[in-house]
Amino acid sequence: MKNIIIIGAGGHAAELNDYIRLHNKIKADEPIQIVGFIDDDATTYEHYDYEAPFLGSIKNHKIDSNVFYLMGIANLKYRKEITENFIENGAKFTGFIHPTVVISPSAIIDESVVISHSTSVGPKVKIGKHNLINSRCTIGHDTQMGDYNFISPMVALSGNTKIGDGNLIGTGSITIPAIKIGNNNKIGAGTVVIFDIPNDMTVVGSKPKMFDSK
């Protein structure tokens, strides 16, 4: 039995809750027990009618060394800030991979990564720490991804894509092969990335345009 506390109680946490419920039905020999949820806004917990209890606020939470923590907040800024604060105070983090995900045996995925349903991860892919990869994504062969990226649903990363840290890649975006994306970029929904992107940029459009995010 793997015991976890989910940080956050909003929409992403609710999705994780459902995924874990399905996991426990399919993989009864590898059960995950949700000990509870923590959130600074108790009303989000009340909205989703969770079975596991509300354990109080994030800011006042005392780290429990007997459980793993699973990040249930999607917002990149808060994901990183809270995760690093919890780690500094001794928290152990886990990721979660939906049972419908198809992963090449040669892929290397950090144990803190969350991958949602119906995603495929190709050969020789490397995925770093605390990434969130949403549903129905394709991660092409030899793609390399840094830390703390948010990959929205239905993103298709072609082979040999290189991604740094802290990027937000919008729903339905596509990269052509061998694209390089730096750090802290925002790529709008439906964007076709046909050129390399440095750092701190916003890129939008099927005929993409790039703007400085600073």
N, C-alpha and C positions, 0 to 999 in steps of 0.2 A: 504493500500500500504506500503510495506516494502522497503525502499531505501537503497541500498548498494553500496559501492565502493570495487572493487576487487583489492587486492594487487598482483601485477604481471600481466603480459600480455602474457605469454608464453603458452606452451602446456596445462598445468593443468588449467590455467585460461580459455583457449578456451573450454576445456571440461565443466567447470562450466557454462560458457556462454550458451552452448548448453543445459545443464541440466535445467537451469533456464528458457530457452525458452520453453522447454517441460512442465516444471512445470506450467508455466503461461497458457498453453493450457488446461492442465488437471484440474488445480485448479484455475479457473478464479476468484473465490471469495477470493483467498489468493495471490494476485499478488505481484511479486517481481520486483522492478525497479532497473536496473543497472545504477547508476548515471554516472559511468565511471571507467576507469582503471588507475592505477599508476604503473610505472616501471622505473627503472634506465636505461633501454635500450629501446629506443623508436622503434627500428627496430622490436622487437618482436610484438609490438602492430600492426605495419603496416602489418606484415606477415599474421595475422589472419583476417583482414578485419572486425573488430568489428563494430557494429552499435553504441554502446555507445562511448562517446568521450574519448580521451586520456587526462588525467588531470595533467600530469607532472611526475616528478621523485618521488620515494619513500623517498629519503633522504631529499628532500626539501618540502615534503608535510606537510601542516598545517592541524591538525586533525579537522574534521568536526563533531561536536557534534550532528548534525541532522541526521546522517546516521549510519548504521552498516558497519563494515568492514568484508570482507570475504577473507581469506588467499588463494591466487591462486598460490602460489609458493610451489612446491613439495619438494624441497631440505630441509632436516630436519634442517640443521644448520641455514639456512636463515629463515625458517619458525619460529623457536623459537626466534632467535635474533630480528627479525622485530616485531613479535607479542608482545614480552615483552616490546620492546621500545615504540610501539604504545599504549599499555595499560598504561604504566607509564605516557604517555602524554594525557591520557583521552579518548582513543578510545574505542568504544564498538564493540565487535566482535560477529558475528553470525556464525553458521554452516549452513550446507545444507544437507538434506536427500532426495535422489532421490525418486520420486513417486513410483518406482517399488520395493523399498526395503520392505522386510517383517520383521516386528519387533514384538516380543512378547510383550503383554501388561505389563508384569512384568519386562521388561528390563529397565535399567536406563542409559540414554545417555546424556552427557553434551551438552548444547546448542551450544557449539563451534565446535562440531564434524562434519566432512564432510563424508558422506557415499554415494558411487557411486552406479550405477544401478545394479539390479539383485542380491543384497546381502541379506542374511538372518541373523537375530540377534535373538538368542534363549532366552528361559526363564531364568530369574534372572541374565542376563548378566549386567555387570556394565562397562561403557566406560567413561574414564576421559576426561580431557580437550584437545582440539586442536589436536585430532587424525585425521588422514586421512585414511579412509578405502576404498580401490579401488573396482572396479567392480567385481561381481561374487564371492564374498567371503562368507564363512560360519563361523559364530561366534557361537560356540556351547554353550549349556546351562551352566550357572554358570561361564562362563569365566569372568575374571576381567582384565581390561586394565587400565594402568596408563595414563600418559600425553605424548603428542608429539610423538606418534608412527606413523610410515608409514607402512601400511599394503598393500602390492602390490596386483594386480589382482589375483583372483582364489586361494587365500590362504584359507586353511581349518583349523580352530582352533577347536580342539575337546573339548568336555565338560570339565569344571573345569580347563581350561588353565589359568595360571596366568602370566601376562605380566607387566613389570615395565614401565619405561619411556625411550623415545628416541631411540626405537628400529626400525631398518629397516628389515622388513620381506619380502623376495623376492618372485617373482611371482611363484605361484603353490606350495608353501611350505605347509607342513602339520605337525601338532603336534598330537601325541598320547594323550589320555586323561590324565588330571592332571599334565601336564608339567608345570614347573615354569621357566620363562625367566626373567632375571634381567633387568639391565639398559644399554643402549648404545651399544647394540649388533647388529651385521650384520648377517643375515641369508640368505644364497644364494638361488637363484631361484631353485625350485625343491627339496629343502632339506626336508628330513623326520626327524623331531626332536623327538628322542626317549629317550633323557636324559635331565635333567635340565641344564640350562645355567646360569652361574653367571652374572658378569658384564664385559663389554668391550671386548667381544669375537667375533670372526668371525667363523661361522659354515657353512659348505658346504657339499653337497653330499647326495645321496639316502642312502648311508651307511656313515652317517655324521662323519666328522672330525672337531675338534674344535681348533682354534688358538687364541692366545692373540692378540687383535687388537692394543694394545699400542705399 
